[in-house]
Amino acid sequence: MNEAELRDLKIGKIYKRDFFQCELQKNTMNYLEGCNKDFEEFTSKVYRIEGISEENKE
């Protein structure tokens, strides 16, 4: 899963499909936010180890 897929999951699939404003939505969003932070930390470590500036990811 990449950053775009994580964002799309959060915005597109959860918010749009939660017709009843389920109480578990908050838990799900908190969990996904934690996943996003972990993913960002991982990405930063990889860039640092590889000697790549985060501004020049491509």
N, CA, C and O atoms as a CHARMM CRD file, in Angstrom:
* protein
*
  232
    1    1 MET  N      0.85800  -1.17100   0.00000 PROA 1      0.00000
    2    1 MET  CA     0.00000   0.00000   0.00000 PROA 1      0.00000
    3    1 MET  C      0.90300   1.23300   0.00000 PROA 1      0.00000
    4    1 MET  O      1.88400   1.29700   0.74100 PROA 1      0.00000
    5    2 ASN  N      0.56200   2.19600  -0.83000 PROA 2      0.00000
    6    2 ASN  CA     1.33700   3.42300  -0.85600 PROA 2      0.00000
    7    2 ASN  C      0.52600   4.57900  -0.26300 PROA 2      0.00000
    8    2 ASN  O     -0.61700   4.39700   0.15600 PROA 2      0.00000
    9    3 GLU  N      1.12800   5.75500  -0.23500 PROA 3      0.00000
   10    3 GLU  CA     0.47800   6.91000   0.39200 PROA 3      0.00000
   11    3 GLU  C     -0.85200   7.25700  -0.27000 PROA 3      0.00000
   12    3 GLU  O     -1.82700   7.56800   0.41300 PROA 3      0.00000
   13    4 ALA  N     -0.88700   7.20400  -1.57100 PROA 4      0.00000
   14    4 ALA  CA    -2.11700   7.54100  -2.29500 PROA 4      0.00000
   15    4 ALA  C     -3.22500   6.52900  -1.99200 PROA 4      0.00000
   16    4 ALA  O     -4.38100   6.90900  -1.80400 PROA 4      0.00000
   17    5 GLU  N     -2.87400   5.25100  -1.94400 PROA 5      0.00000
   18    5 GLU  CA    -3.86800   4.23100  -1.63500 PROA 5      0.00000
   19    5 GLU  C     -4.40300   4.38400  -0.21300 PROA 5      0.00000
   20    5 GLU  O     -5.59500   4.19900   0.03200 PROA 5      0.00000
   21    6 LEU  N     -3.52200   4.72000   0.71500 PROA 6      0.00000
   22    6 LEU  CA    -3.94300   4.92500   2.09900 PROA 6      0.00000
   23    6 LEU  C     -4.89900   6.10800   2.19700 PROA 6      0.00000
   24    6 LEU  O     -5.91900   6.03600   2.88200 PROA 6      0.00000
   25    7 ARG  N     -4.56100   7.20300   1.50400 PROA 7      0.00000
   26    7 ARG  CA    -5.41500   8.39000   1.49000 PROA 7      0.00000
   27    7 ARG  C     -6.76200   8.08100   0.83200 PROA 7      0.00000
   28    7 ARG  O     -7.80900   8.48600   1.33600 PROA 7      0.00000
   29    8 ASP  N     -6.73000   7.36300  -0.29600 PROA 8      0.00000
   30    8 ASP  CA    -7.96700   7.01600  -0.99200 PROA 8      0.00000
   31    8 ASP  C     -8.85600   6.12100  -0.13900 PROA 8      0.00000
   32    8 ASP  O    -10.07800   6.26400  -0.13900 PROA 8      0.00000
   33    9 LEU  N     -8.23900   5.20700   0.58000 PROA 9      0.00000
   34    9 LEU  CA    -9.00300   4.32900   1.46200 PROA 9      0.00000
   35    9 LEU  C     -9.70300   5.15500   2.52800 PROA 9      0.00000
   36    9 LEU  O    -10.88700   4.96400   2.80400 PROA 9      0.00000
   37   10 LYS  N     -8.96100   6.06600   3.11500 PROA 10     0.00000
   38   10 LYS  CA    -9.50600   6.89700   4.18200 PROA 10     0.00000
   39   10 LYS  C    -10.64600   7.77100   3.67600 PROA 10     0.00000
   40   10 LYS  O    -11.71900   7.80700   4.27800 PROA 10     0.00000
   41   11 ILE  N    -10.42200   8.45900   2.59500 PROA 11     0.00000
   42   11 ILE  CA   -11.40600   9.41700   2.10100 PROA 11     0.00000
   43   11 ILE  C    -12.50900   8.72200   1.31900 PROA 11     0.00000
   44   11 ILE  O    -13.69300   8.88900   1.61400 PROA 11     0.00000
   45   12 GLY  N    -12.12000   7.95500   0.33900 PROA 12     0.00000
   46   12 GLY  CA   -13.09100   7.39800  -0.59100 PROA 12     0.00000
   47   12 GLY  C    -13.91500   6.25700  -0.06400 PROA 12     0.00000
   48   12 GLY  O    -15.13800   6.25500  -0.20900 PROA 12     0.00000
   49   13 LYS  N    -13.28400   5.30600   0.53400 PROA 13     0.00000
   50   13 LYS  CA   -13.99100   4.08900   0.86400 PROA 13     0.00000
   51   13 LYS  C    -14.64700   4.11000   2.23100 PROA 13     0.00000
   52   13 LYS  O    -15.64100   3.41600   2.44700 PROA 13     0.00000
   53   14 ILE  N    -14.12200   4.88000   3.14200 PROA 14     0.00000
   54   14 ILE  CA   -14.69400   4.87600   4.48500 PROA 14     0.00000
   55   14 ILE  C    -15.74200   5.96200   4.63400 PROA 14     0.00000
   56   14 ILE  O    -16.88700   5.68100   4.98800 PROA 14     0.00000
   57   15 TYR  N    -15.35600   7.20700   4.36400 PROA 15     0.00000
   58   15 TYR  CA   -16.30900   8.30700   4.51400 PROA 15     0.00000
   59   15 TYR  C    -17.51500   8.13900   3.60100 PROA 15     0.00000
   60   15 TYR  O    -18.65500   8.30500   4.03500 PROA 15     0.00000
   61   16 LYS  N    -17.26900   7.81500   2.35600 PROA 16     0.00000
   62   16 LYS  CA   -18.36800   7.74500   1.39600 PROA 16     0.00000
   63   16 LYS  C    -19.29300   6.56200   1.63600 PROA 16     0.00000
   64   16 LYS  O    -20.46800   6.61700   1.27400 PROA 16     0.00000
   65   17 ARG  N    -18.79100   5.51000   2.23200 PROA 17     0.00000
   66   17 ARG  CA   -19.62000   4.31300   2.44200 PROA 17     0.00000
   67   17 ARG  C    -20.24600   4.24400   3.82900 PROA 17     0.00000
   68   17 ARG  O    -21.01700   3.32700   4.11200 PROA 17     0.00000
   69   18 ASP  N    -19.93300   5.17800   4.67700 PROA 18     0.00000
   70   18 ASP  CA   -20.49600   5.16800   6.03500 PROA 18     0.00000
   71   18 ASP  C    -21.79800   5.96900   6.04300 PROA 18     0.00000
   72   18 ASP  O    -21.83700   7.11100   6.50100 PROA 18     0.00000
   73   19 PHE  N    -22.84100   5.35900   5.53800 PROA 19     0.00000
   74   19 PHE  CA   -24.13200   6.02400   5.42800 PROA 19     0.00000
   75   19 PHE  C    -24.75600   6.32900   6.78500 PROA 19     0.00000
   76   19 PHE  O    -25.53400   7.27500   6.91100 PROA 19     0.00000
   77   20 PHE  N    -24.42600   5.55000   7.78000 PROA 20     0.00000
   78   20 PHE  CA   -25.07700   5.66300   9.08000 PROA 20     0.00000
   79   20 PHE  C    -24.22100   6.37500  10.12100 PROA 20     0.00000
   80   20 PHE  O    -24.59100   6.42900  11.29400 PROA 20     0.00000
   81   21 GLN  N    -23.08100   6.92300   9.70300 PROA 21     0.00000
   82   21 GLN  CA   -22.16300   7.57600  10.63600 PROA 21     0.00000
   83   21 GLN  C    -21.86800   6.65900  11.82900 PROA 21     0.00000
   84   21 GLN  O    -22.02400   7.04200  12.98800 PROA 21     0.00000
   85   22 CYS  N    -21.45100   5.47300  11.51200 PROA 22     0.00000
   86   22 CYS  CA   -21.16700   4.44100  12.49500 PROA 22     0.00000
   87   22 CYS  C    -20.15600   4.92800  13.53700 PROA 22     0.00000
   88   22 CYS  O    -19.21600   5.65400  13.21300 PROA 22     0.00000
   89   23 GLU  N    -20.35700   4.53000  14.75500 PROA 23     0.00000
   90   23 GLU  CA   -19.46100   4.91700  15.84100 PROA 23     0.00000
   91   23 GLU  C    -18.05100   4.37000  15.63400 PROA 23     0.00000
   92   23 GLU  O    -17.07900   4.95100  16.11600 PROA 23     0.00000
   93   24 LEU  N    -17.94300   3.26800  14.92600 PROA 24     0.00000
   94   24 LEU  CA   -16.62600   2.68100  14.67600 PROA 24     0.00000
   95   24 LEU  C    -15.81500   3.47600  13.65900 PROA 24     0.00000
   96   24 LEU  O    -14.62100   3.23300  13.48900 PROA 24     0.00000
   97   25 GLN  N    -16.46100   4.43000  12.98000 PROA 25     0.00000
   98   25 GLN  CA   -15.73200   5.23300  12.00700 PROA 25     0.00000
   99   25 GLN  C    -14.57400   5.97000  12.67800 PROA 25     0.00000
  100   25 GLN  O    -13.48100   6.04300  12.11500 PROA 25     0.00000
  101   26 LYS  N    -14.79900   6.51000  13.85900 PROA 26     0.00000
  102   26 LYS  CA   -13.74700   7.23500  14.56600 PROA 26     0.00000
  103   26 LYS  C    -12.57500   6.30900  14.88000 PROA 26     0.00000
  104   26 LYS  O    -11.41700   6.68800  14.70100 PROA 26     0.00000
  105   27 ASN  N    -12.86900   5.10500  15.34400 PROA 27     0.00000
  106   27 ASN  CA   -11.80800   4.13200  15.62600 PROA 27     0.00000
  107   27 ASN  C    -11.03200   3.78500  14.36000 PROA 27     0.00000
  108   27 ASN  O     -9.80600   3.67500  14.37700 PROA 27     0.00000
  109   28 THR  N    -11.75800   3.61600  13.27800 PROA 28     0.00000
  110   28 THR  CA   -11.13200   3.27400  12.01100 PROA 28     0.00000
  111   28 THR  C    -10.23300   4.40800  11.53600 PROA 28     0.00000
  112   28 THR  O     -9.11500   4.16400  11.08100 PROA 28     0.00000
  113   29 MET  N    -10.70700   5.63300  11.63600 PROA 29     0.00000
  114   29 MET  CA    -9.91200   6.78100  11.21100 PROA 29     0.00000
  115   29 MET  C     -8.66300   6.93400  12.07900 PROA 29     0.00000
  116   29 MET  O     -7.59200   7.25900  11.56700 PROA 29     0.00000
  117   30 ASN  N     -8.79200   6.70500  13.37600 PROA 30     0.00000
  118   30 ASN  CA    -7.63000   6.76300  14.26500 PROA 30     0.00000
  119   30 ASN  C     -6.60400   5.68900  13.89700 PROA 30     0.00000
  120   30 ASN  O     -5.39900   5.94400  13.89200 PROA 30     0.00000
  121   31 TYR  N     -7.09100   4.49500  13.59200 PROA 31     0.00000
  122   31 TYR  CA    -6.21200   3.40100  13.19300 PROA 31     0.00000
  123   31 TYR  C     -5.48300   3.75100  11.89400 PROA 31     0.00000
  124   31 TYR  O     -4.27200   3.55700  11.78700 PROA 31     0.00000
  125   32 LEU  N     -6.21900   4.26300  10.91400 PROA 32     0.00000
  126   32 LEU  CA    -5.60800   4.63600   9.63900 PROA 32     0.00000
  127   32 LEU  C     -4.61800   5.78200   9.80100 PROA 32     0.00000
  128   32 LEU  O     -3.59600   5.82200   9.11600 PROA 32     0.00000
  129   33 GLU  N     -4.91100   6.70600  10.69500 PROA 33     0.00000
  130   33 GLU  CA    -3.98300   7.80600  10.95200 PROA 33     0.00000
  131   33 GLU  C     -2.68300   7.26100  11.52200 PROA 33     0.00000
  132   33 GLU  O     -1.60000   7.72200  11.15900 PROA 33     0.00000
  133   34 GLY  N     -2.78600   6.28100  12.41400 PROA 34     0.00000
  134   34 GLY  CA    -1.58700   5.62600  12.94500 PROA 34     0.00000
  135   34 GLY  C     -0.80900   4.91500  11.84900 PROA 34     0.00000
  136   34 GLY  O      0.42200   4.95900  11.83000 PROA 34     0.00000
  137   35 CYS  N     -1.51800   4.26100  10.93600 PROA 35     0.00000
  138   35 CYS  CA    -0.87100   3.60300   9.79700 PROA 35     0.00000
  139   35 CYS  C     -0.14400   4.63500   8.93800 PROA 35     0.00000
  140   35 CYS  O      0.97800   4.40400   8.48700 PROA 35     0.00000
  141   36 ASN  N     -0.79400   5.76900   8.72000 PROA 36     0.00000
  142   36 ASN  CA    -0.20500   6.81500   7.90000 PROA 36     0.00000
  143   36 ASN  C      1.08500   7.34900   8.54000 PROA 36     0.00000
  144   36 ASN  O      2.08000   7.55600   7.84500 PROA 36     0.00000
  145   37 LYS  N      1.07100   7.56800   9.84900 PROA 37     0.00000
  146   37 LYS  CA     2.26500   8.04400  10.55200 PROA 37     0.00000
  147   37 LYS  C      3.39000   7.01700  10.47000 PROA 37     0.00000
  148   37 LYS  O      4.54400   7.36900  10.22400 PROA 37     0.00000
  149   38 ASP  N      3.04900   5.75000  10.67700 PROA 38     0.00000
  150   38 ASP  CA     4.05500   4.68800  10.58000 PROA 38     0.00000
  151   38 ASP  C      4.65400   4.63700   9.17300 PROA 38     0.00000
  152   38 ASP  O      5.86200   4.47600   9.00500 PROA 38     0.00000
  153   39 PHE  N      3.78400   4.77700   8.16800 PROA 39     0.00000
  154   39 PHE  CA     4.24300   4.74300   6.79100 PROA 39     0.00000
  155   39 PHE  C      5.17600   5.91800   6.49800 PROA 39     0.00000
  156   39 PHE  O      6.19900   5.74700   5.83400 PROA 39     0.00000
  157   40 GLU  N      4.83200   7.09800   6.98400 PROA 40     0.00000
  158   40 GLU  CA     5.67600   8.27500   6.77900 PROA 40     0.00000
  159   40 GLU  C      7.03300   8.10200   7.45700 PROA 40     0.00000
  160   40 GLU  O      8.06200   8.46000   6.88400 PROA 40     0.00000
  161   41 GLU  N      7.04100   7.55600   8.67200 PROA 41     0.00000
  162   41 GLU  CA     8.30500   7.31900   9.37500 PROA 41     0.00000
  163   41 GLU  C      9.16700   6.31500   8.61400 PROA 41     0.00000
  164   41 GLU  O     10.37500   6.50200   8.47200 PROA 41     0.00000
  165   42 PHE  N      8.54100   5.26100   8.13400 PROA 42     0.00000
  166   42 PHE  CA     9.25600   4.24900   7.36100 PROA 42     0.00000
  167   42 PHE  C      9.86000   4.86400   6.10000 PROA 42     0.00000
  168   42 PHE  O     11.02600   4.63500   5.78000 PROA 42     0.00000
  169   43 THR  N      9.05200   5.64200   5.39500 PROA 43     0.00000
  170   43 THR  CA     9.51800   6.28600   4.16300 PROA 43     0.00000
  171   43 THR  C     10.70500   7.20200   4.44500 PROA 43     0.00000
  172   43 THR  O     11.69400   7.19300   3.71200 PROA 43     0.00000
  173   44 SER  N     10.60000   7.98400   5.50400 PROA 44     0.00000
  174   44 SER  CA    11.70200   8.88300   5.86000 PROA 44     0.00000
  175   44 SER  C     12.97800   8.11900   6.16700 PROA 44     0.00000
  176   44 SER  O     14.06200   8.53900   5.76300 PROA 44     0.00000
  177   45 LYS  N     12.86500   7.00600   6.87500 PROA 45     0.00000
  178   45 LYS  CA    14.04500   6.19500   7.19800 PROA 45     0.00000
  179   45 LYS  C     14.67700   5.62100   5.93400 PROA 45     0.00000
  180   45 LYS  O     15.90000   5.60500   5.79700 PROA 45     0.00000
  181   46 VAL  N     13.85000   5.15700   5.02400 PROA 46     0.00000
  182   46 VAL  CA    14.37900   4.59900   3.77200 PROA 46     0.00000
  183   46 VAL  C     15.12800   5.67000   2.99900 PROA 46     0.00000
  184   46 VAL  O     16.23900   5.43700   2.52300 PROA 46     0.00000
  185   47 TYR  N     14.51800   6.85000   2.87200 PROA 47     0.00000
  186   47 TYR  CA    15.17500   7.94500   2.15400 PROA 47     0.00000
  187   47 TYR  C     16.49500   8.31900   2.81500 PROA 47     0.00000
  188   47 TYR  O     17.49300   8.55500   2.13400 PROA 47     0.00000
  189   48 ARG  N     16.49500   8.37100   4.15200 PROA 48     0.00000
  190   48 ARG  CA    17.72000   8.73500   4.87200 PROA 48     0.00000
  191   48 ARG  C     18.80600   7.68600   4.64500 PROA 48     0.00000
  192   48 ARG  O     19.95600   8.03300   4.37700 PROA 48     0.00000
  193   49 ILE  N     18.45200   6.42100   4.74900 PROA 49     0.00000
  194   49 ILE  CA    19.42300   5.33800   4.56900 PROA 49     0.00000
  195   49 ILE  C     19.96100   5.32100   3.14000 PROA 49     0.00000
  196   49 ILE  O     21.14700   5.07700   2.92000 PROA 49     0.00000
  197   50 GLU  N     19.09100   5.57800   2.18100 PROA 50     0.00000
  198   50 GLU  CA    19.49300   5.57500   0.77700 PROA 50     0.00000
  199   50 GLU  C     20.15700   6.86900   0.33900 PROA 50     0.00000
  200   50 GLU  O     20.65900   6.96600  -0.78100 PROA 50     0.00000
  201   51 GLY  N     20.16100   7.87500   1.22900 PROA 51     0.00000
  202   51 GLY  CA    20.77900   9.14900   0.90400 PROA 51     0.00000
  203   51 GLY  C     19.97300   9.97400  -0.07600 PROA 51     0.00000
  204   51 GLY  O     20.53100  10.73500  -0.86700 PROA 51     0.00000
  205   52 ILE  N     18.67100   9.82300  -0.02500 PROA 52     0.00000
  206   52 ILE  CA    17.77900  10.55800  -0.92200 PROA 52     0.00000
  207   52 ILE  C     17.07200  11.64600  -0.13500 PROA 52     0.00000
  208   52 ILE  O     16.53100  11.38500   0.93900 PROA 52     0.00000
  209   53 SER  N     17.07300  12.85000  -0.65500 PROA 53     0.00000
  210   53 SER  CA    16.34900  13.94500  -0.03400 PROA 53     0.00000
  211   53 SER  C     14.86200  13.72400  -0.24500 PROA 53     0.00000
  212   53 SER  O     14.44800  13.32900  -1.33400 PROA 53     0.00000
  213   54 GLU  N     14.05400  13.97000   0.76900 PROA 54     0.00000
  214   54 GLU  CA    12.61000  13.75800   0.64100 PROA 54     0.00000
  215   54 GLU  C     11.97600  14.69300  -0.39100 PROA 54     0.00000
  216   54 GLU  O     10.92500  14.37900  -0.95000 PROA 54     0.00000
  217   55 GLU  N     12.61300  15.84000  -0.64500 PROA 55     0.00000
  218   55 GLU  CA    12.10000  16.74500  -1.66100 PROA 55     0.00000
  219   55 GLU  C     12.34800  16.19000  -3.05800 PROA 55     0.00000
  220   55 GLU  O     11.63600  16.53000  -4.00400 PROA 55     0.00000
  221   56 ASN  N     13.36800  15.32700  -3.18500 PROA 56     0.00000
  222   56 ASN  CA    13.74000  14.75500  -4.48700 PROA 56     0.00000
  223   56 ASN  C     13.45300  13.25700  -4.50100 PROA 56     0.00000
  224   56 ASN  O     14.31400  12.46600  -4.88500 PROA 56     0.00000
  225   57 LYS  N     12.27800  12.87200  -4.09500 PROA 57     0.00000
  226   57 LYS  CA    11.92400  11.45500  -3.98400 PROA 57     0.00000
  227   57 LYS  C     11.94500  10.72500  -5.31500 PROA 57     0.00000
  228   57 LYS  O     12.16900   9.51500  -5.34500 PROA 57     0.00000
  229   58 GLU  N     11.72000  11.41800  -6.39900 PROA 58     0.00000
  230   58 GLU  CA    11.55300  10.75900  -7.69000 PROA 58     0.00000
  231   58 GLU  C     12.83800  10.31600  -8.29200 PROA 58     0.00000
  232   58 GLU  O     12.84400   9.74500  -9.38300 PROA 58     0.00000
